[in-house]
């Protein structure tokens, strides 16, 4: 049978257990508003005496109190993995929507001061010159309006180039942040494995690690897998980023450095072995297949911005070719042959970046369809200057004024470009909104599982308090019994 003094130990184990429960509950309450904190719960189990029959055993088989089996961290690993996936998808789509919204801000269509309206005004200015070919005011207005159009096209291309460069700079900073975070996870892995081997509770360290992994998921679409020893491997794409306490480094350098170079890469114009903008592993130079914010930035730099720049170049080239072809075949007011109206370095095909109005003197605009001729068909010469005399009929200007109505006009190309941009932007925004709702739902499920509920914690607080008080009462009762046994037994008859 059990010893009388054994009951003291039974009550004492309860005091220890209830106090531990109070400590853990207090920790939960203290961190109710701490981001990334996971609520904890004390796992108690009954202590037992000898359960194996022994010949000379004196135990009666009753338990010997309570013991703390573990302090559990209440997280659902499935929900955590799902949360990382959804956060990565949400970050990707959010960045995509932001990229398209920035492009919409560049063109600001529709609007009275947007490029479409300015191109319309330019064709109207050609019509004014056609109606009054000798009007210096009309010619000056045409030059100014054409400069507005070319400047706006230059500005739009420059804005996309600046957006590309901003993405490139930010991608480099994010790569450094990923490398730093991966190093933190590796250090936490090492601490967690060593602490668990000695039986130390590491719930707070695991919270910090999960928060770091979630941050990597948002940046790169990273996924994670737990090992039996408590460490966590982190993957980006199908490649290991963190393996226990070792990490791989990634870099955003080594590829093309400008948007124009990226366009040349897309068109196959760069030397073999050239690499596009993006992320690479520093140990072997392989491309990092990232998702999340960084994956979206790479897609923006390699696809969205270069494609929009190419479409704008198509619009600018169409405008330059149509106007210059007409003015080169026309004659100036003094009867001399016309020349290019738009000029620039077009050898690289970058019309939108380089086009500008080459006319400085309004009288140099060639709008006449033909020169006056003598009866024998020879050009009629001005008796003073000796130059051919032009009819100055403005027919070329009138022809250019009707360009907007042609199916091959730059207006049609520009409208198609803006329509595609609007559709893509709207699609990206809707997908982002839907994904945000999905992410919120998953986060709500994660919070329900691992978040601190103050009402529940107050209930636990009272439960452990009452348990502690009851264990104290048991200990007091046993003390009174032992006092009776030790100090009062055997006094009768003395």
C-alpha positions as CSV (number, residue, x, y, z in Angstrom):
1,X,0.0,0.0,0.0
2,X,1.1,3.6,-0.6
3,X,3.0,5.7,2.0
4,X,1.1,8.3,4.0
5,X,3.8,10.8,2.8
6,X,3.2,9.9,-0.8
7,X,0.0,11.9,-0.7
8,X,2.0,15.0,-0.1
9,X,3.8,14.4,-3.4
10,X,0.5,13.9,-5.2
11,X,-0.8,17.3,-4.0
12,X,2.6,18.9,-4.8
13,X,2.5,17.7,-8.4
14,X,-0.9,19.3,-8.8
15,X,0.4,22.6,-7.4
16,X,3.2,22.5,-10.0
17,X,0.9,21.6,-12.8
18,X,-1.7,24.1,-12.1
19,X,0.9,26.8,-11.7
20,X,2.4,25.9,-15.1
21,X,-1.1,26.1,-16.5
22,X,-1.5,29.6,-15.0
23,X,1.9,30.6,-16.5
24,X,1.0,29.4,-20.0
25,X,-2.4,31.1,-19.8
26,X,-0.8,34.3,-18.7
27,X,1.6,34.1,-21.6
28,X,-1.3,33.7,-24.0
29,X,-3.1,36.7,-22.6
30,X,0.1,38.8,-22.7
31,X,0.5,38.0,-26.4
32,X,-3.1,38.3,-27.5
33,X,-2.2,41.1,-29.9
34,X,1.3,39.9,-30.8
35,X,1.5,39.3,-34.6
36,X,2.5,35.7,-35.4
37,X,2.0,34.4,-31.8
38,X,0.5,30.9,-31.5
39,X,-1.6,30.1,-28.5
40,X,-0.3,27.4,-26.2
41,X,-1.9,24.8,-24.1
42,X,-0.6,22.7,-21.2
43,X,-0.9,19.0,-21.9
44,X,-1.3,17.2,-18.5
45,X,-1.4,13.5,-17.8
46,X,-1.8,11.4,-14.7
47,X,1.3,10.0,-13.1
48,X,1.1,6.3,-12.4
49,X,2.9,4.0,-10.0
50,X,4.5,0.7,-10.9
51,X,2.4,-1.0,-13.6
52,X,4.5,-4.1,-13.8
53,X,3.7,-6.7,-11.2
54,X,6.7,-7.3,-8.9
55,X,6.8,-10.0,-6.3
56,X,7.7,-7.8,-3.4
57,X,6.0,-4.6,-4.7
58,X,4.1,-2.6,-2.1
59,X,2.3,-0.2,-4.5
60,X,-1.5,-0.4,-4.5
61,X,-1.6,0.7,-8.2
62,X,-3.0,4.1,-7.6
63,X,-1.7,7.1,-9.4
64,X,1.0,9.4,-8.0
65,X,-0.4,12.7,-9.1
66,X,-0.1,14.7,-12.4
67,X,2.7,15.7,-14.7
68,X,3.2,18.1,-17.6
69,X,3.6,16.0,-20.7
70,X,4.1,19.0,-23.1
71,X,3.2,22.6,-23.7
72,X,1.5,22.3,-27.0
73,X,1.6,24.9,-29.8
74,X,-1.8,24.9,-31.4
75,X,-1.1,25.2,-35.1
76,X,-2.6,23.2,-37.9
77,X,0.3,22.4,-40.3
78,X,-2.1,22.0,-43.2
79,X,-3.6,25.4,-42.7
80,X,-0.1,26.9,-42.4
81,X,1.0,25.4,-45.7
82,X,-2.2,26.6,-47.3
83,X,-1.7,30.0,-45.8
84,X,1.8,30.3,-47.3
85,X,0.5,29.3,-50.7
86,X,-2.3,31.8,-50.7
87,X,-0.2,34.6,-49.4
88,X,2.3,34.0,-52.2
89,X,-0.5,34.0,-54.8
90,X,-2.0,37.1,-53.3
91,X,1.3,39.0,-53.3
92,X,1.9,38.0,-56.9
93,X,-1.5,39.2,-58.1
94,X,-1.4,42.3,-56.0
95,X,1.9,43.3,-57.6
96,X,0.5,42.5,-61.1
97,X,-2.5,44.7,-60.5
98,X,-0.2,47.5,-59.3
99,X,2.0,47.2,-62.4
100,X,-1.0,47.5,-64.7
101,X,-2.5,50.4,-62.7
102,X,0.9,52.2,-63.0
103,X,0.7,51.8,-66.8
104,X,-2.8,53.1,-66.9
105,X,-1.6,56.2,-65.0
106,X,1.1,56.7,-67.6
107,X,-1.4,57.0,-70.4
108,X,-4.3,58.3,-68.4
109,X,-6.9,57.4,-71.0
110,X,-9.4,58.7,-71.7
111,X,-8.8,62.4,-71.1
112,X,-8.7,65.7,-72.8
113,X,-4.9,65.9,-72.2
114,X,-4.2,62.2,-72.9
115,X,-2.3,61.0,-76.0
116,X,-5.4,60.0,-78.0
117,X,-6.8,63.5,-77.8
118,X,-3.5,65.0,-78.6
119,X,-3.1,62.8,-81.7
120,X,-6.6,63.9,-82.8
121,X,-5.7,67.5,-82.4
122,X,-2.5,67.0,-84.4
123,X,-4.5,65.6,-87.4
124,X,-6.9,68.5,-87.0
125,X,-3.9,70.9,-87.1
126,X,-2.9,69.3,-90.4
127,X,-6.4,70.0,-91.7
128,X,-6.1,73.6,-90.7
129,X,-2.9,73.9,-92.7
130,X,-4.5,72.2,-95.6
131,X,-7.4,74.8,-95.5
132,X,-5.0,77.7,-95.2
133,X,-1.6,76.6,-96.5
134,X,-0.2,80.1,-96.5
135,X,-1.2,80.8,-92.9
136,X,1.9,81.0,-90.7
137,X,-0.3,80.7,-87.6
138,X,-1.8,77.4,-88.7
139,X,1.7,76.1,-89.6
140,X,3.1,77.2,-86.2
141,X,0.1,75.6,-84.4
142,X,0.8,72.3,-86.3
143,X,4.5,72.3,-85.2
144,X,3.6,72.9,-81.6
145,X,0.8,70.3,-81.5
146,X,3.1,67.8,-83.2
147,X,5.7,68.5,-80.6
148,X,3.1,67.9,-77.9
149,X,2.4,64.5,-79.4
150,X,6.0,63.5,-79.8
151,X,6.9,64.7,-76.3
152,X,4.0,62.8,-74.8
153,X,5.1,59.6,-76.6
154,X,8.7,60.2,-75.4
155,X,7.4,60.7,-71.9
156,X,5.2,57.6,-71.9
157,X,8.2,55.5,-73.1
158,X,10.4,57.1,-70.5
159,X,7.9,56.4,-67.7
160,X,7.8,52.7,-68.7
161,X,11.6,52.7,-68.7
162,X,11.7,54.3,-65.3
163,X,9.2,51.8,-64.0
164,X,11.4,49.0,-65.3
165,X,14.4,50.5,-63.6
166,X,12.5,50.9,-60.3
167,X,11.5,47.3,-60.4
168,X,15.1,46.3,-61.1
169,X,16.4,48.2,-58.1
170,X,13.6,46.9,-55.8
171,X,14.3,43.4,-57.0
172,X,17.9,43.7,-55.9
173,X,16.8,44.9,-52.4
174,X,14.3,42.1,-52.1
175,X,17.0,39.5,-53.0
176,X,19.2,40.8,-50.2
177,X,16.2,40.7,-47.9
178,X,15.5,37.1,-48.9
179,X,19.1,36.1,-48.2
180,X,19.0,37.7,-44.8
181,X,15.7,36.1,-43.9
182,X,16.9,32.7,-45.0
183,X,19.9,33.1,-42.8
184,X,17.6,33.9,-39.8
185,X,15.5,30.7,-40.5
186,X,18.7,28.6,-40.6
187,X,19.8,30.0,-37.2
188,X,16.4,29.3,-35.8
189,X,16.5,25.8,-37.2
190,X,19.7,25.1,-35.4
191,X,18.5,26.6,-32.1
192,X,15.2,24.7,-32.2
193,X,16.8,21.3,-33.0
194,X,19.3,21.7,-30.2
195,X,16.7,22.9,-27.7
196,X,14.3,20.1,-28.5
197,X,17.0,17.5,-28.0
198,X,17.4,18.7,-24.4
199,X,13.6,18.8,-23.8
200,X,13.3,22.6,-23.8
201,X,10.0,24.1,-25.1
202,X,10.7,26.2,-28.2
203,X,7.2,27.4,-29.1
204,X,8.3,31.1,-29.4
205,X,11.2,30.2,-31.6
206,X,8.9,28.3,-33.9
207,X,6.6,31.3,-34.0
208,X,9.4,33.5,-35.2
209,X,10.4,30.9,-37.8
210,X,6.9,30.6,-39.1
211,X,6.6,34.3,-39.4
212,X,9.9,34.5,-41.4
213,X,8.8,31.7,-43.7
214,X,5.5,33.4,-44.3
215,X,7.4,36.6,-45.2
216,X,9.5,34.6,-47.7
217,X,6.3,33.1,-49.2
218,X,5.0,36.6,-49.8
219,X,8.3,37.6,-51.4
220,X,9.1,34.5,-53.4
221,X,6.2,32.1,-53.2
222,X,8.3,29.9,-50.9
223,X,7.0,26.6,-49.5
224,X,8.2,24.7,-46.4
225,X,8.4,21.2,-45.1
226,X,9.0,20.1,-41.5
227,X,11.6,17.5,-40.5
228,X,11.2,15.0,-37.7
229,X,14.0,16.7,-35.7
230,X,12.1,19.9,-35.7
231,X,13.9,21.8,-38.4
232,X,12.2,23.2,-41.5
233,X,13.3,23.1,-45.1
234,X,12.3,26.1,-47.3
235,X,11.9,25.8,-51.1
236,X,11.7,28.4,-53.8
237,X,10.3,26.8,-56.8
238,X,11.7,23.3,-56.7
239,X,15.0,24.4,-55.2
240,X,16.1,24.4,-51.6
241,X,16.7,27.8,-50.1
242,X,17.1,26.6,-46.5
243,X,18.3,23.1,-45.6
244,X,18.5,22.8,-41.8
245,X,21.2,25.3,-40.9
246,X,22.6,26.0,-44.4
247,X,21.2,28.4,-47.0
248,X,21.6,29.3,-50.7
249,X,22.0,32.8,-51.9
250,X,20.1,34.4,-54.7
251,X,21.0,37.5,-56.7
252,X,19.1,39.9,-59.0
253,X,22.2,40.7,-61.0
254,X,23.7,39.0,-64.0
255,X,20.9,39.6,-66.6
256,X,20.1,42.5,-68.8
257,X,20.3,46.0,-67.2
258,X,17.8,48.0,-69.2
259,X,14.3,47.7,-70.7
260,X,15.6,48.1,-74.2
261,X,18.2,45.3,-73.6
262,X,15.3,43.1,-72.3
263,X,13.4,43.8,-75.5
264,X,16.5,42.9,-77.5
265,X,16.7,39.7,-75.5
266,X,13.0,38.9,-76.2
267,X,13.6,39.5,-79.9
268,X,16.7,37.2,-80.0
269,X,19.1,40.1,-80.8
270,X,21.5,39.5,-77.9
271,X,24.5,37.2,-78.1
272,X,24.1,33.5,-77.1
273,X,24.4,33.0,-73.4
274,X,22.7,36.3,-72.5
275,X,20.3,36.2,-69.6
276,X,17.0,38.1,-69.1
277,X,16.2,40.2,-66.1
278,X,15.4,38.1,-63.1
279,X,16.8,36.1,-60.2
280,X,19.6,33.6,-60.2
281,X,21.2,31.3,-57.7
282,X,24.7,32.6,-56.9
283,X,26.3,29.1,-56.6
284,X,25.5,27.8,-60.1
285,X,23.8,30.7,-62.0
286,X,20.6,28.8,-62.5
287,X,17.4,30.8,-62.8
288,X,15.3,31.1,-59.6
289,X,11.7,30.1,-60.4
290,X,10.1,32.6,-57.9
291,X,6.5,33.5,-57.3
292,X,5.1,36.0,-54.9
293,X,6.0,39.7,-55.2
294,X,9.4,39.0,-56.8
295,X,8.0,36.6,-59.3
296,X,5.5,39.2,-60.4
297,X,8.2,41.8,-60.7
298,X,10.2,39.6,-62.9
299,X,7.2,39.0,-65.1
300,X,6.6,42.7,-65.3
301,X,10.2,43.3,-66.3
302,X,10.4,40.5,-68.9
303,X,7.0,40.6,-70.4
304,X,4.5,43.4,-69.4
305,X,6.7,46.5,-69.8
306,X,8.7,45.3,-72.9
307,X,5.4,44.3,-74.6
308,X,3.8,47.7,-73.9
309,X,6.9,49.5,-75.1
310,X,6.9,47.5,-78.3
311,X,3.3,48.4,-78.9
312,X,4.0,52.1,-78.3
313,X,6.9,51.8,-80.7
314,X,4.5,50.4,-83.3
315,X,2.3,53.4,-82.9
316,X,5.2,55.9,-83.1
317,X,6.7,54.1,-86.2
318,X,3.3,54.2,-87.9
319,X,3.0,57.9,-87.3
320,X,6.5,58.7,-88.3
321,X,6.3,56.6,-91.5
322,X,2.9,58.0,-92.6
323,X,3.8,61.7,-92.0
324,X,7.4,61.5,-93.4
325,X,6.3,59.5,-96.5
326,X,3.8,62.3,-97.2
327,X,6.1,65.2,-96.5
328,X,9.0,63.7,-98.5
329,X,6.7,63.5,-101.5
330,X,5.4,67.0,-101.1
331,X,6.8,70.5,-101.8
332,X,7.4,73.4,-99.6
333,X,5.8,76.9,-100.2
334,X,9.0,77.9,-102.1
335,X,8.7,75.0,-104.5
336,X,11.6,73.0,-103.1
337,X,11.1,69.3,-102.2
338,X,10.0,68.5,-98.7
339,X,11.8,66.3,-96.2
340,X,11.2,64.4,-92.9
341,X,8.8,66.0,-90.5
342,X,9.7,63.7,-87.6
343,X,13.3,62.9,-87.1
344,X,15.4,60.9,-84.6
345,X,17.7,57.9,-84.3
346,X,15.4,55.1,-85.6
347,X,18.2,52.6,-86.4
348,X,17.5,50.7,-83.1
349,X,13.7,50.7,-83.8
350,X,13.1,52.8,-80.7
351,X,10.7,55.2,-82.4
352,X,8.8,56.1,-79.2
353,X,11.9,57.0,-77.3
354,X,13.6,59.0,-80.0
355,X,11.0,60.7,-82.3
356,X,10.8,64.4,-82.3
357,X,9.6,67.2,-84.7
358,X,12.5,68.2,-87.0
359,X,10.8,71.4,-88.3
360,X,12.0,74.6,-86.7
361,X,10.7,77.0,-89.4
362,X,6.9,76.6,-90.0
363,X,7.4,77.6,-93.7
364,X,9.5,74.5,-94.2
365,X,6.5,72.2,-93.8
366,X,5.9,70.6,-97.1
367,X,2.1,70.4,-97.8
368,X,1.9,71.0,-101.6
369,X,1.1,68.1,-103.9
370,X,2.9,69.5,-106.9
371,X,4.9,72.4,-108.5
372,X,3.7,74.8,-111.1
373,X,5.0,74.0,-114.6
374,X,5.4,75.8,-117.9
375,X,3.6,74.9,-121.0
376,X,6.4,72.6,-122.0
377,X,6.1,70.8,-118.7
378,X,9.3,72.2,-117.2
379,X,9.1,73.5,-113.6
380,X,8.2,77.2,-113.4
381,X,11.0,79.2,-111.7
382,X,10.6,82.2,-109.6
383,X,12.4,85.1,-111.4
384,X,14.0,86.5,-108.2
385,X,15.1,83.4,-106.4
386,X,15.3,81.0,-109.3
387,X,13.5,78.3,-107.3
388,X,10.6,76.2,-108.5
389,X,7.2,77.8,-107.9
390,X,4.9,75.5,-105.8
391,X,1.2,75.5,-106.1
392,X,1.0,75.4,-102.3
393,X,-2.4,73.8,-102.6
394,X,-2.2,72.1,-99.1
395,X,-3.4,68.8,-100.6
396,X,-0.9,66.7,-98.7
397,X,-1.9,68.3,-95.4
398,X,-5.6,67.5,-96.2
399,X,-4.6,63.9,-96.9
400,X,-2.8,63.6,-93.6
401,X,-5.8,65.2,-91.8
402,X,-7.9,62.2,-92.9
403,X,-5.3,59.7,-91.7
404,X,-7.2,59.0,-88.4
405,X,-10.0,57.4,-90.5
406,X,-7.8,54.8,-92.1
407,X,-7.7,51.2,-90.7
408,X,-3.9,51.3,-90.7
409,X,-3.6,54.7,-88.9
410,X,-1.6,55.0,-85.7
411,X,-4.8,56.0,-84.0
412,X,-6.2,52.4,-84.5
413,X,-3.0,50.8,-83.2
414,X,-3.0,53.1,-80.2
415,X,-6.7,52.4,-79.4
416,X,-6.1,48.7,-79.6
417,X,-3.1,49.0,-77.3
418,X,-5.1,51.0,-74.7
419,X,-8.0,48.6,-75.0
420,X,-5.7,45.6,-74.3
421,X,-4.2,47.5,-71.4
422,X,-7.6,48.2,-69.9
423,X,-8.7,44.6,-70.2
424,X,-5.5,43.3,-68.7
425,X,-5.6,45.8,-65.9
426,X,-9.2,45.0,-65.1
427,X,-8.5,41.3,-65.2
428,X,-5.5,41.6,-62.9
429,X,-7.5,43.8,-60.5
430,X,-10.4,41.3,-60.3
431,X,-8.1,38.3,-59.8
432,X,-6.3,40.2,-57.1
433,X,-9.5,41.0,-55.3
434,X,-10.7,37.4,-55.5
435,X,-7.4,36.1,-54.2
436,X,-7.4,38.7,-51.4
437,X,-10.8,37.2,-50.3
438,X,-9.4,33.7,-50.4
439,X,-6.4,34.7,-48.4
440,X,-8.5,36.4,-45.8
441,X,-10.6,33.3,-45.4
442,X,-7.6,31.1,-44.9
443,X,-6.1,33.6,-42.4
444,X,-9.4,33.5,-40.6
445,X,-9.2,29.7,-40.3
446,X,-5.6,30.0,-39.2
447,X,-6.6,32.6,-36.6
448,X,-9.4,30.4,-35.3
449,X,-7.0,27.6,-34.8
450,X,-3.9,29.4,-33.5
451,X,-5.1,32.8,-32.3
452,X,-5.7,33.8,-28.7
453,X,-9.3,34.0,-27.5
454,X,-9.4,36.1,-24.4
455,X,-12.7,34.6,-23.2
456,X,-11.3,31.1,-23.5
457,X,-8.1,32.2,-21.7
458,X,-10.1,33.8,-18.8
459,X,-12.0,30.5,-18.4
460,X,-8.7,28.6,-18.3
461,X,-7.4,31.1,-15.8
462,X,-10.2,30.4,-13.4
463,X,-9.9,26.6,-14.0
464,X,-6.2,26.6,-13.1
465,X,-6.8,28.9,-10.2
466,X,-9.5,26.7,-8.7
467,X,-7.3,23.7,-9.3
468,X,-4.4,25.3,-7.5
469,X,-6.6,26.2,-4.6
470,X,-8.0,22.7,-4.4
471,X,-4.5,21.2,-4.5
472,X,-3.4,23.6,-1.7
473,X,-6.4,22.4,0.3
474,X,-5.5,18.8,-0.2
475,X,-1.9,19.6,1.0
476,X,-3.3,21.4,4.1
477,X,-5.5,18.4,4.9
478,X,-2.7,15.9,4.6
479,X,-0.5,18.1,6.8
480,X,-3.2,18.1,9.4
481,X,-3.5,14.3,9.3
482,X,0.2,13.8,9.5
483,X,0.3,16.2,12.5
484,X,-2.3,14.1,14.2
485,X,-0.3,10.9,13.4
486,X,3.1,12.2,14.4
487,X,2.4,14.5,17.4
488,X,-0.7,12.9,19.0
489,X,-0.5,9.1,18.4
490,X,0.6,7.2,21.5
491,X,-0.3,9.9,24.0
492,X,-3.3,7.9,25.5
493,X,-2.6,6.6,29.0
494,X,0.5,8.8,29.6
